[in-house]
């Protein structure tokens, strides 16, 4: 059993994928497996992976599936992983060379934690992006942060495999924001340890990113908040945090619907707000 399973879900990103795979294979820590889940690519993805597999068998697994979206791809990787800790790497991101080594050290130093994440460096169109206080990574019991935004980047994490058995996998009904939904469930039950090193490099700004395909991402987040509020597992404090976020995001959708004269949507989301406010 390897210590880490690194899962790269990918779809038609052969140029980026080459860099992502190499960043894993060049790690200073070697006790890992790499699983590439090809979500129905029609480009040269398979050839890119096979080039590395010929030199690194049996360290690399390649799994092809029909296109089902990022949640399904991650779940396929989890189901085929045998590592103690699961790491994810989006195919347009990359690890720094000592990412797994430093993460392993933190896991051994903080055995009470089962979820770890790191700082990250952002680039857009090859330019370094500054990060503001708003983007500060949280540590500890961070549900309050998780409801406001997706404050834990999926490409920075290491998650003990037991977590998925407890709270479930990624919700495949979500075409986007599946990580937001997952972090609501995870942080409502488990603390998170921040590794205070910049160990993941993220590339943004290209048109095929999932987040760029949906004008109203808040609809997906509302779905996730509704789920967690219905779960009846939240503390009173966390329930109020989730309700506050739900109301805020519903009002964004309501204002947009009013401008488009979609009054049935206005009614629908007002009903949703009142349903949970009156609990």
Phi and psi in degrees as GROMACS dihedral restraints (atoms count N, CA, C in turn):
[ dihedral_restraints ]
;  ai    aj    ak    al  type     phi  dphi    fc
    3     4     5     6     1   -70.2    20    10
    4     5     6     7     1   157.2    20    10
    6     7     8     9     1   -71.5    20    10
    7     8     9    10     1   -43.3    20    10
    9    10    11    12     1  -114.2    20    10
   10    11    12    13     1   142.5    20    10
   12    13    14    15     1  -112.8    20    10
   13    14    15    16     1   117.3    20    10
   15    16    17    18     1   -98.9    20    10
   16    17    18    19     1   121.2    20    10
   18    19    20    21     1  -109.7    20    10
   19    20    21    22     1   122.4    20    10
   21    22    23    24     1  -112.3    20    10
   22    23    24    25     1   105.6    20    10
   24    25    26    27     1   -83.8    20    10
   25    26    27    28     1   140.5    20    10
   27    28    29    30     1  -149.3    20    10
   28    29    30    31     1   151.8    20    10
   30    31    32    33     1  -149.8    20    10
   31    32    33    34     1   110.3    20    10
   33    34    35    36     1    51.4    20    10
   34    35    36    37     1    50.7    20    10
   36    37    38    39     1  -133.4    20    10
   37    38    39    40     1    48.1    20    10
   39    40    41    42     1   -59.1    20    10
   40    41    42    43     1   -35.6    20    10
   42    43    44    45     1   -68.9    20    10
   43    44    45    46     1   -44.2    20    10
   45    46    47    48     1   -70.3    20    10
   46    47    48    49     1   -39.1    20    10
   48    49    50    51     1   -57.8    20    10
   49    50    51    52     1   -37.9    20    10
   51    52    53    54     1   -55.2    20    10
   52    53    54    55     1   -43.9    20    10
   54    55    56    57     1   -69.9    20    10
   55    56    57    58     1   -41.5    20    10
   57    58    59    60     1   -61.7    20    10
   58    59    60    61     1   -47.7    20    10
   60    61    62    63     1   -61.4    20    10
   61    62    63    64     1   -45.2    20    10
   63    64    65    66     1   -62.3    20    10
   64    65    66    67     1   -35.3    20    10
   66    67    68    69     1   -66.2    20    10
   67    68    69    70     1   -26.3    20    10
   69    70    71    72     1   -80.4    20    10
   70    71    72    73     1   -45.7    20    10
   72    73    74    75     1   -66.0    20    10
   73    74    75    76     1   -21.7    20    10
   75    76    77    78     1   -93.6    20    10
   76    77    78    79     1    11.9    20    10
   78    79    80    81     1   -63.2    20    10
   79    80    81    82     1   146.1    20    10
   81    82    83    84     1   -75.9    20    10
   82    83    84    85     1   -16.0    20    10
   84    85    86    87     1  -104.1    20    10
   85    86    87    88     1   127.4    20    10
   87    88    89    90     1  -107.5    20    10
   88    89    90    91     1    -3.1    20    10
   90    91    92    93     1   -88.2    20    10
   91    92    93    94     1    73.9    20    10
   93    94    95    96     1  -151.0    20    10
   94    95    96    97     1   163.6    20    10
   96    97    98    99     1  -120.2    20    10
   97    98    99   100     1   152.9    20    10
   99   100   101   102     1  -118.3    20    10
  100   101   102   103     1   124.7    20    10
  102   103   104   105     1  -116.7    20    10
  103   104   105   106     1   117.0    20    10
  105   106   107   108     1  -101.8    20    10
  106   107   108   109     1   119.3    20    10
  108   109   110   111     1  -104.6    20    10
  109   110   111   112     1   110.0    20    10
  111   112   113   114     1   -88.7    20    10
  112   113   114   115     1   110.7    20    10
  114   115   116   117     1   -89.1    20    10
  115   116   117   118     1    56.6    20    10
  117   118   119   120     1    79.4    20    10
  118   119   120   121     1    31.8    20    10
  120   121   122   123     1   -62.5    20    10
  121   122   123   124     1   148.9    20    10
  123   124   125   126     1  -116.6    20    10
  124   125   126   127     1     8.0    20    10
  126   127   128   129     1   -99.6    20    10
  127   128   129   130     1  -147.7    20    10
  129   130   131   132     1   -95.1    20    10
  130   131   132   133     1    24.8    20    10
  132   133   134   135     1   -55.5    20    10
  133   134   135   136     1   -48.2    20    10
  135   136   137   138     1   -60.9    20    10
  136   137   138   139     1   -41.8    20    10
  138   139   140   141     1   -63.3    20    10
  139   140   141   142     1   -38.7    20    10
  141   142   143   144     1   -60.6    20    10
  142   143   144   145     1   -46.6    20    10
  144   145   146   147     1   -67.2    20    10
  145   146   147   148     1   -44.4    20    10
  147   148   149   150     1   -60.9    20    10
  148   149   150   151     1   -33.8    20    10
  150   151   152   153     1   -58.0    20    10
  151   152   153   154     1   -40.4    20    10
  153   154   155   156     1   -81.2    20    10
  154   155   156   157     1   -34.7    20    10
  156   157   158   159     1   -62.8    20    10
  157   158   159   160     1   -35.7    20    10
  159   160   161   162     1   -60.0    20    10
  160   161   162   163     1   -28.8    20    10
  162   163   164   165     1   -98.9    20    10
  163   164   165   166     1   -14.3    20    10
  165   166   167   168     1  -129.8    20    10
  166   167   168   169     1    21.8    20    10
  168   169   170   171     1   -64.8    20    10
  169   170   171   172     1   142.1    20    10
  171   172   173   174     1   -96.5    20    10
  172   173   174   175     1    26.6    20    10
  174   175   176   177     1   -68.4    20    10
  175   176   177   178     1   -27.9    20    10
  177   178   179   180     1  -109.2    20    10
  178   179   180   181     1   130.2    20    10
  180   181   182   183     1  -108.6    20    10
  181   182   183   184     1   138.6    20    10
  183   184   185   186     1  -118.7    20    10
  184   185   186   187     1   124.0    20    10
  186   187   188   189     1  -124.5    20    10
  187   188   189   190     1   124.6    20    10
  189   190   191   192     1  -104.7    20    10
  190   191   192   193     1   137.9    20    10
  192   193   194   195     1  -142.1    20    10
  193   194   195   196     1   160.0    20    10
  195   196   197   198     1   -63.3    20    10
  196   197   198   199     1   152.4    20    10
  198   199   200   201     1   -61.9    20    10
  199   200   201   202     1   116.9    20    10
  201   202   203   204     1  -132.0    20    10
  202   203   204   205     1    -4.3    20    10
  204   205   206   207     1   102.8    20    10
  205   206   207   208     1   168.5    20    10
  207   208   209   210     1   -65.1    20    10
  208   209   210   211     1   -34.8    20    10
  210   211   212   213     1   -63.5    20    10
  211   212   213   214     1   -46.6    20    10
  213   214   215   216     1   -63.1    20    10
  214   215   216   217     1   -40.9    20    10
  216   217   218   219     1   -61.5    20    10
  217   218   219   220     1   -45.2    20    10
  219   220   221   222     1   -64.4    20    10
  220   221   222   223     1   -41.6    20    10
  222   223   224   225     1   -63.2    20    10
  223   224   225   226     1   -39.9    20    10
  225   226   227   228     1   -60.4    20    10
  226   227   228   229     1   -42.1    20    10
  228   229   230   231     1   -62.4    20    10
  229   230   231   232     1   -44.2    20    10
  231   232   233   234     1   -61.7    20    10
  232   233   234   235     1   -44.0    20    10
  234   235   236   237     1   -64.8    20    10
  235   236   237   238     1   -24.4    20    10
  237   238   239   240     1  -102.4    20    10
  238   239   240   241     1     0.7    20    10
  240   241   242   243     1   -84.2    20    10
  241   242   243   244     1   145.9    20    10
  243   244   245   246     1  -121.2    20    10
  244   245   246   247     1     1.8    20    10
  246   247   248   249     1   -73.5    20    10
  247   248   249   250     1   159.2    20    10
  249   250   251   252     1   -72.9    20    10
  250   251   252   253     1   -39.1    20    10
  252   253   254   255     1  -117.3    20    10
  253   254   255   256     1   138.3    20    10
  255   256   257   258     1  -102.4    20    10
  256   257   258   259     1   127.0    20    10
  258   259   260   261     1  -115.4    20    10
  259   260   261   262     1   147.9    20    10
  261   262   263   264     1  -118.5    20    10
  262   263   264   265     1   147.3    20    10
  264   265   266   267     1  -141.3    20    10
  265   266   267   268     1   111.6    20    10
  267   268   269   270     1   -62.5    20    10
  268   269   270   271     1   147.0    20    10
  270   271   272   273     1   -70.1    20    10
  271   272   273   274     1    -9.7    20    10
  273   274   275   276     1  -103.8    20    10
  274   275   276   277     1     9.6    20    10
  276   277   278   279     1  -112.5    20    10
  277   278   279   280     1   175.4    20    10
  279   280   281   282     1  -152.9    20    10
  280   281   282   283     1   153.6    20    10
  282   283   284   285     1   -88.4    20    10
  283   284   285   286     1   148.6    20    10
  285   286   287   288     1   -75.4    20    10
  286   287   288   289     1   159.7    20    10
  288   289   290   291     1   -62.8    20    10
  289   290   291   292     1   -28.7    20    10
  291   292   293   294     1  -104.4    20    10
  292   293   294   295     1    19.8    20    10
  294   295   296   297     1   -58.1    20    10
  295   296   297   298     1   -52.8    20    10
  297   298   299   300     1   -70.6    20    10
  298   299   300   301     1   -35.5    20    10
  300   301   302   303     1   -63.3    20    10
  301   302   303   304     1   -47.2    20    10
  303   304   305   306     1   -68.7    20    10
  304   305   306   307     1   -39.1    20    10
  306   307   308   309     1   -61.5    20    10
  307   308   309   310     1   -44.1    20    10
  309   310   311   312     1   -58.4    20    10
  310   311   312   313     1   -43.6    20    10
  312   313   314   315     1   -60.8    20    10
  313   314   315   316     1   -42.9    20    10
  315   316   317   318     1   -66.0    20    10
  316   317   318   319     1   -40.3    20    10
  318   319   320   321     1   -60.2    20    10
  319   320   321   322     1   -40.7    20    10
  321   322   323   324     1   -71.4    20    10
  322   323   324   325     1   -31.8    20    10
  324   325   326   327     1   -79.2    20    10
  325   326   327   328     1   -26.1    20    10
  327   328   329   330     1  -127.2    20    10
  328   329   330   331     1    71.3    20    10
  330   331   332   333     1   -69.1    20    10
  331   332   333   334     1   -14.5    20    10
  333   334   335   336     1   -76.5    20    10
  334   335   336   337     1   -15.4    20    10
  336   337   338   339     1   -94.1    20    10
  337   338   339   340     1   147.0    20    10
  339   340   341   342     1  -120.2    20    10
  340   341   342   343     1    -3.7    20    10
  342   343   344   345     1  -130.7    20    10
  343   344   345   346     1   125.8    20    10
  345   346   347   348     1  -127.2    20    10
  346   347   348   349     1   146.8    20    10
  348   349   350   351     1  -146.1    20    10
  349   350   351   352     1   162.4    20    10
  351   352   353   354     1  -120.3    20    10
  352   353   354   355     1   169.1    20    10
  354   355   356   357     1   -70.5    20    10
  355   356   357   358     1   164.7    20    10
  357   358   359   360     1  -142.4    20    10
  358   359   360   361     1   155.8    20    10
  360   361   362   363     1  -107.2    20    10
  361   362   363   364     1   134.8    20    10
  363   364   365   366     1  -110.7    20    10
  364   365   366   367     1   135.1    20    10
  366   367   368   369     1  -126.0    20    10
  367   368   369   370     1   145.1    20    10
  369   370   371   372     1  -137.1    20    10
  370   371   372   373     1   121.1    20    10
  372   373   374   375     1    53.6    20    10
  373   374   375   376     1    43.0    20    10
  375   376   377   378     1    68.1    20    10
  376   377   378   379     1    13.2    20    10
  378   379   380   381     1  -111.5    20    10
  379   380   381   382     1   134.4    20    10
  381   382   383   384     1   -66.7    20    10
  382   383   384   385     1   130.1    20    10
  384   385   386   387     1   -99.9    20    10
  385   386   387   388     1   133.3    20    10
  387   388   389   390     1   -73.3    20    10
  388   389   390   391     1   150.5    20    10
  390   391   392   393     1  -112.3    20    10
  391   392   393   394     1   137.8    20    10
  393   394   395   396     1   -98.8    20    10
  394   395   396   397     1   172.0    20    10
  396   397   398   399     1   -57.7    20    10
  397   398   399   400     1   -31.3    20    10
  399   400   401   402     1   -58.4    20    10
  400   401   402   403     1   -30.3    20    10
  402   403   404   405     1   -92.3    20    10
  403   404   405   406     1     6.2    20    10
  405   406   407   408     1   -57.8    20    10
  406   407   408   409     1   132.0    20    10
  408   409   410   411     1   -75.5    20    10
  409   410   411   412     1   136.7    20    10
  411   412   413   414     1   -88.4    20    10
  412   413   414   415     1   162.2    20    10
  414   415   416   417     1  -145.0    20    10
  415   416   417   418     1   149.6    20    10
  417   418   419   420     1    95.1    20    10
  418   419   420   421     1  -144.7    20    10
  420   421   422   423     1   -84.8    20    10
  421   422   423   424     1   106.8    20    10
  423   424   425   426     1  -118.4    20    10
  424   425   426   427     1    23.2    20    10
  426   427   428   429     1   -56.3    20    10
  427   428   429   430     1   -39.4    20    10
  429   430   431   432     1   -56.7    20    10
  430   431   432   433     1   -39.1    20    10
  432   433   434   435     1   -73.5    20    10
  433   434   435   436     1   -37.6    20    10
  435   436   437   438     1   -66.8    20    10
  436   437   438   439     1   -30.2    20    10
  438   439   440   441     1   -75.8    20    10
  439   440   441   442     1   -25.2    20    10
  441   442   443   444     1   -74.5    20    10
  442   443   444   445     1   -39.7    20    10
  444   445   446   447     1  -162.9    20    10
  445   446   447   448     1   171.7    20    10
  447   448   449   450     1   -79.9    20    10
  448   449   450   451     1    84.7    20    10
  450   451   452   453     1   -83.7    20    10
  451   452   453   454     1    -5.6    20    10
  453   454   455   456     1  -117.4    20    10
  454   455   456   457     1   115.5    20    10
  456   457   458   459     1   -78.3    20    10
  457   458   459   460     1   130.5    20    10
  459   460   461   462     1   -63.2    20    10
  460   461   462   463     1   -27.7    20    10
  462   463   464   465     1   -80.7    20    10
  463   464   465   466     1     0.9    20    10
  465   466   467   468     1  -108.2    20    10
  466   467   468   469     1    -3.9    20    10
  468   469   470   471     1   -96.1    20    10
  469   470   471   472     1   158.4    20    10
  471   472   473   474     1  -134.5    20    10
  472   473   474   475     1   122.1    20    10
  474   475   476   477     1  -124.2    20    10
  475   476   477   478     1   128.1    20    10
  477   478   479   480     1   -61.4    20    10
  478   479   480   481     1   137.5    20    10
  480   481   482   483     1   -60.7    20    10
  481   482   483   484     1   -24.0    20    10
  483   484   485   486     1   -63.2    20    10
  484   485   486   487     1   -27.1    20    10
  486   487   488   489     1   -58.6    20    10
  487   488   489   490     1   -42.4    20    10
  489   490   491   492     1   -68.5    20    10
  490   491   492   493     1   -33.1    20    10
  492   493   494   495     1   -67.3    20    10
  493   494   495   496     1   -27.5    20    10
  495   496   497   498     1   -85.5    20    10
  496   497   498   499     1   -50.5    20    10
  498   499   500   501     1  -103.8    20    10
  499   500   501   502     1    -6.8    20    10
  501   502   503   504     1    97.0    20    10
  502   503   504   505     1   177.7    20    10
  504   505   506   507     1   -92.3    20    10
  505   506   507   508     1  -167.9    20    10
  507   508   509   510     1   -74.5    20    10
  508   509   510   511     1   144.2    20    10
  510   511   512   513     1   -77.9    20    10
  511   512   513   514     1   111.4    20    10
  513   514   515   516     1   -77.8    20    10
  514   515   516   517     1    -3.4    20    10
  516   517   518   519     1   -75.8    20    10
  517   518   519   520     1   -16.5    20    10
  519   520   521   522     1   -92.5    20    10
  520   521   522   523     1   124.2    20    10
  522   523   524   525     1   -81.3    20    10
  523   524   525   526     1   -17.2    20    10
  525   526   527   528     1  -155.9    20    10
  526   527   528   529     1   169.2    20    10
  528   529   530   531     1    63.8    20    10
  529   530   531   532     1    19.2    20    10
  531   532   533   534     1   -65.4    20    10
  532   533   534   535     1   -27.7    20    10
  534   535   536   537     1   -73.1    20    10
  535   536   537   538     1   -37.2    20    10
  537   538   539   540     1   -58.6    20    10
  538   539   540   541     1   -47.0    20    10
  540   541   542   543     1   -60.4    20    10
  541   542   543   544     1   -43.7    20    10
  543   544   545   546     1   -63.0    20    10
  544   545   546   547     1   -42.7    20    10
  546   547   548   549     1   -70.1    20    10
  547   548   549   550     1   -28.9    20    10
  549   550   551   552     1   -60.2    20    10
  550   551   552   553     1   -47.2    20    10
  552   553   554   555     1   -67.3    20    10
  553   554   555   556     1   -41.2    20    10
  555   556   557   558     1   -70.8    20    10
  556   557   558   559     1   -47.4    20    10
  558   559   560   561     1   -76.6    20    10
  559   560   561   562     1   -14.2    20    10
  561   562   563   564     1   -72.5    20    10
  562   563   564   565     1   -15.1    20    10
  564   565   566   567     1  -122.1    20    10
  565   566   567   568     1   -27.0    20    10
  567   568   569   570     1  -127.2    20    10
  568   569   570   571     1   144.0    20    10
  570   571   572   573     1   -77.8    20    10
  571   572   573   574     1   159.6    20    10
  573   574   575   576     1  -122.3    20    10
  574   575   576   577     1   136.8    20    10
  576   577   578   579     1  -104.6    20    10
  577   578   579   580     1   123.2    20    10
  579   580   581   582     1   -85.1    20    10
  580   581   582   583     1   127.5    20    10
  582   583   584   585     1   -91.4    20    10
  583   584   585   586     1   112.8    20    10
  585   586   587   588     1   -82.9    20    10
  586   587   588   589     1    53.0    20    10
  588   589   590   591     1  -134.1    20    10
  589   590   591   592     1   146.7    20    10
  591   592   593   594     1   -87.1    20    10
  592   593   594   595     1    97.3    20    10
  594   595   596   597     1  -116.9    20    10
  595   596   597   598     1    -4.9    20    10
  597   598   599   600     1  -125.8    20    10
  598   599   600   601     1   137.9    20    10
  600   601   602   603     1  -111.9    20    10
  601   602   603   604     1   123.2    20    10
  603   604   605   606     1  -109.6    20    10
  604   605   606   607     1   134.3    20    10
  606   607   608   609     1  -107.2    20    10
  607   608   609   610     1   125.7    20    10
  609   610   611   612     1  -123.0    20    10
  610   611   612   613     1   172.6    20    10
  612   613   614   615     1   100.1    20    10
  613   614   615   616     1    -6.1    20    10
  615   616   617   618     1   -89.6    20    10
  616   617   618   619     1   149.3    20    10
  618   619   620   621     1   -69.4    20    10
  619   620   621   622     1   -16.6    20    10
  621   622   623   624     1   -91.5    20    10
  622   623   624   625     1     7.6    20    10
  624   625   626   627     1   -65.3    20    10
  625   626   627   628     1   141.5    20    10
  627   628   629   630     1   -57.9    20    10
  628   629   630   631     1   -40.5    20    10
  630   631   632   633     1   -67.5    20    10
  631   632   633   634     1   -18.3    20    10
  633   634   635   636     1   -86.8    20    10
  634   635   636   637     1    -4.8    20    10
  636   637   638   639     1   -92.3    20    10
  637   638   639   640     1    -8.1    20    10
  639   640   641   642     1  -128.1    20    10
  640   641   642   643     1   121.7    20    10
  642   643   644   645     1   -71.2    20    10
  643   644   645   646     1   -33.8    20    10
  645   646   647   648     1  -119.6    20    10
  646   647   648   649     1    79.5    20    10
  648   649   650   651     1   -66.1    20    10
  649   650   651   652     1   -23.0    20    10
  651   652   653   654     1   -62.5    20    10
  652   653   654   655     1   -23.7    20    10
  654   655   656   657     1   -63.9    20    10
  655   656   657   658     1   -39.0    20    10
  657   658   659   660     1   -69.6    20    10
  658   659   660   661     1   -39.1    20    10
  660   661   662   663     1   -67.7    20    10
  661   662   663   664     1   -35.7    20    10
  663   664   665   666     1   -61.7    20    10
  664   665   666   667     1   -42.5    20    10
  666   667   668   669     1   -56.5    20    10
  667   668   669   670     1   -46.0    20    10
  669   670   671   672     1   -66.4    20    10
  670   671   672   673     1   -42.1    20    10
  672   673   674   675     1   -65.6    20    10
  673   674   675   676     1   -40.2    20    10
  675   676   677   678     1   -59.5    20    10
  676   677   678   679     1   -42.7    20    10
  678   679   680   681     1   -59.7    20    10
  679   680   681   682     1   -47.8    20    10
  681   682   683   684     1   -70.8    20    10
  682   683   684   685     1   -32.0    20    10
  684   685   686   687     1   -70.2    20    10
  685   686   687   688     1   -33.3    20    10
  687   688   689   690     1   -76.4    20    10
  688   689   690   691     1   -15.6    20    10
  690   691   692   693     1   -68.8    20    10
  691   692   693   694     1   -24.3    20    10
  693   694   695   696     1    62.0    20    10
  694   695   696   697     1    23.9    20    10
  696   697   698   699     1  -109.2    20    10
  697   698   699   700     1    -4.2    20    10
  699   700   701   702     1   -81.5    20    10
  700   701   702   703     1   146.0    20    10
  702   703   704   705     1   -66.6    20    10
  703   704   705   706     1   164.6    20    10
  705   706   707   708     1   -60.0    20    10
  706   707   708   709     1   -41.6    20    10
  708   709   710   711     1   -63.0    20    10
  709   710   711   712     1   -47.5    20    10
  711   712   713   714     1   -68.0    20    10
  712   713   714   715     1   -33.7    20    10
  714   715   716   717     1   -58.7    20    10
  715   716   717   718     1   -44.0    20    10
  717   718   719   720     1   -66.5    20    10
  718   719   720   721     1   -37.3    20    10
  720   721   722   723     1   -61.9    20    10
  721   722   723   724     1   -45.2    20    10
  723   724   725   726     1   -66.5    20    10
  724   725   726   727     1   -39.9    20    10
  726   727   728   729     1   -64.8    20    10
  727   728   729   730     1   -41.8    20    10
  729   730   731   732     1   -59.6    20    10
  730   731   732   733     1   -43.7    20    10
  732   733   734   735     1   -66.5    20    10
  733   734   735   736     1   -40.8    20    10
  735   736   737   738     1   -60.3    20    10
  736   737   738   739     1   -46.5    20    10
  738   739   740   741     1   -61.4    20    10
  739   740   741   742     1   -43.8    20    10
  741   742   743   744     1   -61.9    20    10
  742   743   744   745     1   -45.8    20    10
  744   745   746   747     1   -73.1    20    10
  745   746   747   748     1   -35.5    20    10
  747   748   749   750     1   -62.3    20    10
  748   749   750   751     1   -39.6    20    10
  750   751   752   753     1   -66.6    20    10
  751   752   753   754     1   -32.1    20    10
  753   754   755   756     1   -63.4    20    10
  754   755   756   757     1   -45.9    20    10
  756   757   758   759     1   -66.6    20    10
  757   758   759   760     1   -39.9    20    10
  759   760   761   762     1   -61.8    20    10
  760   761   762   763     1   -44.8    20    10
  762   763   764   765     1   -62.5    20    10
  763   764   765   766     1   -39.5    20    10
  765   766   767   768     1   -66.0    20    10
  766   767   768   769     1   -38.7    20    10
  768   769   770   771     1   -67.3    20    10
  769   770   771   772     1   -37.1    20    10
  771   772   773   774     1   -62.7    20    10
  772   773   774   775     1   -40.3    20    10
  774   775   776   777     1   -64.6    20    10
  775   776   777   778     1   -32.6    20    10
  777   778   779   780     1   -93.7    20    10
  778   779   780   781     1     3.3    20    10
  780   781   782   783     1    59.3    20    10
  781   782   783   784     1    36.9    20    10
  783   784   785   786     1   -94.3    20    10
  784   785   786   787     1    75.4    20    10
  786   787   788   789     1   -71.0    20    10
  787   788   789   790     1   -24.2    20    10
  789   790   791   792     1   -66.3    20    10
  790   791   792   793     1   -35.4    20    10
  792   793   794   795     1   -69.3    20    10
  793   794   795   796     1   -39.4    20    10
  795   796   797   798     1   -57.5    20    10
  796   797   798   799     1   -46.3    20    10
  798   799   800   801     1   -63.2    20    10
  799   800   801   802     1   -44.9    20    10
  801   802   803   804     1   -58.9    20    10
  802   803   804   805     1   -46.8    20    10
  804   805   806   807     1   -77.6    20    10
  805   806   807   808     1   -28.7    20    10
  807   808   809   810     1   -65.8    20    10
  808   809   810   811     1   -40.2    20    10
  810   811   812   813     1   -60.2    20    10
  811   812   813   814     1   -41.9    20    10
  813   814   815   816     1   -63.0    20    10
  814   815   816   817     1   -44.4    20    10
  816   817   818   819     1   -59.8    20    10
  817   818   819   820     1   -49.1    20    10
  819   820   821   822     1   -65.9    20    10
  820   821   822   823     1   -31.4    20    10
  822   823   824   825     1   -59.2    20    10
  823   824   825   826     1   -45.5    20    10
  825   826   827   828     1   -86.7    20    10
  826   827   828   829     1   -26.4    20    10
  828   829   830   831     1   -66.2    20    10
  829   830   831   832     1   -28.1    20    10
  831   832   833   834     1   -92.9    20    10
  832   833   834   835     1     5.5    20    10
